[in-house]
Amino acid sequence: MPAPLLALAGRRGTWGAMAPKTRKQDPRSAELQSLGARIKKWRTTAGLTQAGLAERLDISVAYVSLIERGGRNPPITTVAAIARALGVTASLLVE
């Protein structure tokens, strides 16, 4: 067996034993989830799908989904654009 393969031969099965990486909890996560829930509430009230909102904003559906789940902290300009697209004030989304 070539030397590089010999070095790896004894490592079989170790990948499953590796501990999963843990992410630090973002201290803003509760606020971001709350913002996302309000955006979702107003989006559904407006009769829009995530795809419809994304199209109005020229952003991806995946990004809209992440915002609604609290997985992204959108800049204030994006929050303001979302509010305009939903026909509400930005203060309703961030209160």
C-alpha positions in Angstrom: 0.0 0.0 0.0 1.4 3.5 -0.9 2.5 5.6 2.1 -0.3 8.2 1.9 -2.9 5.4 1.9 -1.2 3.7 4.9 -1.5 6.9 6.9 -5.3 7.0 6.3 -5.9 3.3 6.7 -6.1 3.6 10.5 -8.6 6.5 10.5 -11.6 4.6 9.2 -14.8 5.3 11.1 -13.5 8.4 13.0 -15.7 10.8 11.1 -18.9 9.6 12.8 -17.2 10.1 16.2 -16.5 13.8 15.7 -18.5 16.1 17.9 -20.9 18.4 16.1 -19.9 22.1 15.9 -22.1 24.3 18.1 -23.1 27.8 17.1 -23.2 30.6 19.6 -26.7 31.9 20.3 -27.0 35.4 18.9 -28.2 37.6 21.7 -30.4 39.4 19.3 -32.1 36.1 18.1 -35.4 36.8 20.1 -35.7 40.2 18.5 -34.9 38.9 15.0 -37.4 36.1 15.4 -40.0 38.7 16.6 -39.2 40.9 13.6 -39.5 37.9 11.2 -42.9 36.9 12.8 -44.3 40.4 12.3 -43.1 40.5 8.7 -44.7 37.1 8.0 -47.9 38.3 9.7 -48.2 41.4 7.5 -47.1 39.5 4.4 -49.9 37.0 4.8 -52.3 39.7 5.7 -51.4 41.4 2.4 -52.1 38.1 0.6 -48.5 37.7 -0.5 -46.3 34.6 -0.7 -42.6 34.7 0.1 -42.0 34.6 -3.6 -44.3 37.5 -4.2 -42.6 39.6 -1.6 -39.2 38.6 -2.9 -40.2 39.6 -6.4 -41.4 43.0 -5.2 -38.1 43.6 -3.4 -35.8 42.0 -6.0 -34.3 39.7 -3.4 -34.3 35.9 -3.2 -37.0 33.8 -1.6 -34.4 32.2 0.5 -33.5 35.6 2.0 -37.1 36.4 2.8 -37.4 33.0 4.4 -34.3 33.6 6.5 -35.5 37.0 7.6 -38.9 35.6 8.6 -37.3 32.8 10.6 -35.0 35.2 12.4 -31.9 33.8 10.7 -30.8 37.1 9.2 -30.5 40.7 10.6 -31.6 42.7 7.6 -30.3 46.3 7.3 -32.8 49.1 8.0 -33.0 49.9 4.3 -34.3 46.4 3.7 -36.8 46.6 6.6 -38.0 49.9 5.1 -38.4 48.4 1.7 -40.3 45.4 3.1 -42.6 47.8 4.9 -43.3 49.8 1.7 -43.9 46.5 -0.2 -46.4 45.4 2.4 -48.1 48.8 2.6 -47.3 49.4 6.3 -44.9 51.6 8.2 -41.5 50.3 9.3 -42.4 51.1 12.9 -45.1 48.4 12.7 -42.5 45.8 11.8 -39.9 46.8 14.4 -42.1 47.7 17.4 
